[in-house]
Amino acid sequence: MENNRSASVAVVGRGDTLTAALLRRLLPGPVVELTPCQAAWNEGQRYRAVVVENFSRPVRGTLSGCAAARWALSRRAGVTVVGLDDPEGRRLAAAGNGAVYAYSDGRPQADLTAKNVRLRGEWLEFEALAGNQLTRVRVPVGDAPRLYDHLAALAGALALGMPLAEAVERLNG
């Protein structure tokens, strides 16, 4: 791995994620995928943004591997993108460790909120609300509806300054 990834966006999860693929369509510049172990290992690297997915439940009273990576990387990123529907995401957002951009399926305190989510045939549809902007999102369901992957990718793009209408147009495209 190269030493300077400060222009990169990091997605921490299991690897080969839909979120990372969507971010590559939305953002200029590289999107790298890291496992929690890789994120901890590369402690000297900085990122424009970090998006962390939580796929595993933590042992009671501790953080999952993805949450621990999110906490560590939040100190090395311009912004950390968190899901407020996850307890660990809410903890990080409340802690105020650097810039945080939050997304949710309905929580009004999030920077990006999904409204009126529904499946229509082979399409996942929802309204993306960010600030005072509301835009309809319509994406193919694929193997399974993946609302949180689409929200995380949109939130990553918005956190880095992309206008909502442009991000949704690229996502829908």
C-alpha positions in Angstrom: 0.0 0.0 0.0 1.2 3.5 -0.7 2.1 5.8 2.1 0.0 8.8 1.2 -3.7 8.1 0.9 -4.9 11.5 2.2 -6.8 11.9 -1.0 -8.6 8.6 -0.5 -11.8 7.7 1.1 -11.7 4.5 3.2 -14.5 2.1 3.6 -14.0 -0.3 6.6 -15.9 -3.5 6.5 -15.6 -7.0 5.1 -14.2 -6.0 1.7 -15.8 -5.9 -1.7 -18.7 -3.9 -0.4 -21.6 -2.3 -2.2 -20.9 0.9 -0.3 -17.4 1.1 -1.7 -18.6 0.3 -5.3 -21.2 3.1 -5.0 -18.7 5.6 -3.6 -16.4 4.9 -6.6 -19.3 5.9 -8.9 -20.0 9.1 -6.8 -16.6 10.5 -6.0 -13.5 11.4 -7.8 -10.3 9.9 -6.5 -9.6 6.5 -4.9 -11.9 4.6 -2.6 -9.9 2.0 -0.6 -11.5 -0.9 1.3 -10.0 -1.9 4.7 -10.8 -4.7 7.1 -10.8 -3.5 10.8 -7.4 -5.1 11.2 -6.0 -3.3 8.1 -7.4 0.0 9.4 -5.6 -0.5 12.7 -2.4 -1.7 11.0 -2.0 1.4 8.8 -2.1 3.8 11.7 0.0 6.5 10.0 -2.3 7.0 7.0 -4.9 9.8 6.7 -8.0 9.8 4.6 -10.4 12.5 3.3 -13.3 10.5 4.8 -13.9 7.2 6.5 -17.1 5.2 6.2 -17.4 2.2 8.5 -19.9 -0.6 8.1 -20.9 -2.7 11.1 -21.6 -6.3 10.2 -20.8 -8.0 13.5 -22.3 -7.7 16.9 -19.8 -6.8 19.6 -19.3 -8.8 22.7 -21.4 -7.2 25.4 -19.8 -4.1 26.9 -17.2 -3.8 24.1 -17.0 -2.3 20.6 -17.2 -4.4 17.4 -14.0 -4.6 15.3 -15.6 -2.1 12.8 -16.5 0.3 15.6 -13.0 0.1 17.1 -11.6 0.9 13.6 -14.1 3.8 13.2 -12.9 5.3 16.5 -9.2 4.9 15.5 -9.7 6.3 12.0 -11.8 9.2 13.1 -8.6 10.8 14.3 -7.0 10.4 10.9 -9.8 11.5 8.6 -11.3 14.8 7.5 -14.7 13.4 8.3 -16.2 10.2 9.6 -19.5 9.0 8.2 -21.6 7.1 10.7 -25.0 5.5 10.8 -27.2 6.7 13.7 -29.4 3.6 13.5 -26.4 1.7 15.0 -25.7 2.1 18.7 -21.9 2.4 18.1 -22.5 5.0 15.4 -24.6 7.1 17.9 -21.8 6.8 20.5 -19.2 8.1 18.1 -21.4 11.0 16.9 -22.2 12.0 20.5 -18.5 11.8 21.5 -17.6 14.6 19.0 -14.2 13.1 17.9 -13.6 15.3 14.9 -16.0 16.0 12.1 -18.9 13.5 11.8 -21.5 13.2 9.1 -24.5 11.1 10.1 -27.1 9.2 8.2 -30.2 7.3 9.2 -33.4 5.6 8.1 -35.7 8.2 9.8 -33.8 9.8 12.7 -34.3 13.5 12.3 -31.0 14.5 14.0 -29.0 12.8 11.1 -27.4 15.0 8.4 -29.0 12.7 5.8 -32.2 10.9 6.4 -34.2 8.4 4.3 -37.9 9.0 4.2 -40.8 7.0 2.7 -38.6 3.9 2.0 -40.4 1.3 -0.2 -39.8 -1.6 -2.5 -41.5 -1.3 -5.9 -40.9 -4.3 -8.0 -37.2 -4.4 -8.7 -36.6 -0.9 -7.3 -35.7 0.5 -3.9 -37.1 4.0 -3.6 -36.8 6.6 -0.9 -36.6 10.3 -0.4 -33.2 11.6 0.7 -33.5 14.6 3.1 -30.3 16.6 3.7 -30.7 20.0 5.3 -33.6 21.6 3.4 -33.2 19.5 0.3 -35.4 16.6 -0.5 -34.6 14.3 -3.5 -36.1 11.1 -4.7 -33.8 8.1 -5.0 -34.6 5.1 -7.2 -32.0 2.3 -7.4 -32.2 -1.3 -8.6 -32.8 -3.8 -5.8 -30.2 -6.3 -7.1 -29.7 -9.4 -5.0 -31.3 -7.7 -2.0 -32.4 -4.2 -1.0 -29.5 -2.5 0.5 -30.8 0.8 1.9 -27.9 1.4 4.3 -25.2 0.9 1.6 -26.9 3.5 -0.5 -27.3 5.9 2.4 -23.7 5.4 3.5 -22.5 6.2 0.0 -24.7 9.2 -0.4 -23.6 10.5 3.1 -19.9 10.0 2.1 -20.4 12.1 -1.0 -22.4 14.8 0.8 -19.8 14.9 3.6 -17.2 15.7 1.0 -19.2 18.6 -0.4 -21.1 17.1 -3.3 -24.6 18.6 -3.7 -27.4 16.2 -3.0 -29.0 16.5 -6.5 -25.7 15.6 -8.2 -25.0 12.7 -5.8 -28.5 11.3 -6.4 -28.3 11.7 -10.1 -25.0 9.7 -10.2 -26.4 7.1 -7.8 -29.6 6.7 -9.9 -27.6 6.6 -13.1 
